[in-house]
Amino acid sequence: MTHCSRLLPALLCMGFSLPAMAAPQVQVERPWARATAPHQTDAAVYLTLRSPGGDRLIGVGSPMADHASLHETVKENGVSRMRDVPGGIPLPAGQTVTLRPGGFHIMLIGLHHPLVAGQTVTLDLSFEKAGTVEVLAGVEKLGANATMQRDTAMLGRHDAGRRDEMMDHGTMDQTR
Amino acid sequence: MRRSVVLAVLTIAILLGGLAVVFGPDLLSRQGTARIGGPFTLSDGGGHVVTDQTFRGRWMLVYFGYTHCPDVCPTTLTTLTQALDALGQEHAAHVAPVFITVDPERDTPEVVRDYVHAFDPRITGLSGTAAQVADAERAYRVYAARHPTKDGGYEMDHSSVIYVMGPDGDFVTVLGDDSKPQDIATKLRGLGA
């Protein structure tokens, strides 16, 4: 970015600085889980994702359960099955992808403690490009259902804290 | 000669077809011969034996699931809870949501009772021996099978629909597990609940 005196190189110089603004990032909105019922050791967490440049959610972890994985509820001829999502969940560029009851969801297996309304669940989401993002999901009391209450309205926007650890401005890839 | 045979065959065929059209539907829906539903003997968490007869006089909403189910079952139980609320107290008193486990090994009657009551105490949770549960599944033509998971445990693949049974115990209709509570309430009110 030093000798950008002539027009063409100037444009190229500007081009090389653009990746900083287009660093891969994922917007995480409205992460939530239901409180667990007695004897319930597994729980689902739902949220909405959007990646302007396109990405893929490839893994999930949580310190609050023995295991965490990506699942999809698949319904066929009235039979419901839950399946792993081995390739991860694709996030086409600019599209909103919602993990919701009856569809994709994060499954926590072997909760260390029951989920109580008002608490938060800590999740680490791993993205192919964006890296690891920590998410805090709010726990709602039993009776909540995303498809009925939420849809597009953000109830008070408490998509709690998240650290975007992947904003790597330092190493601009000049070969792009 | 051949033509008259053909005509005779055609006539008989048309007559038989006509009879099928006229009488067929009756044969298929004989009163008292439920093709879905029927007798079952299970246990609730309070140590009581519960059968299909327990619910006579009320509309049953029967749903098969299991407590290790993180997504579909809590969602459907929530829906049933909200459908009861949408019905209002008077009509809801005529409706009995019944949750039957497909996983009797992990879901004892007490476990199922505690689980469903966290959603709504008006939901009855039932379990039993493996044979009793299998009988109930067979009566409702429910598919249920274990699917092993990475952590060494298992999930259950299972039929996930809500069976609506009338006060006489006969099958009325099925509702999808993604039915909206208001629609379920409207449907039940329309049926006379």
Interface residues (C-beta under 8 A of the other chain):
Chain A: R34 A37 P38 H39 Q40 T41 D42 A43 A44 D66 H67 S69 H71 T73 K75 G78 V79 S80 R81 M82 D84 P101 G102 H105 M107 L108 I109 G110 L142 G143 A144 N145 T147 M148
Chain B: T67 H68 C69 P70 D71 V72 P74 T75 T78 T79 T81 Q82 V111 D114 Y115 V116 A118 F119 Y143 H147 T149 K150 D151 G153 E155 D157 H158 S159 S160 V161 V174 D177 D178 K180 P181
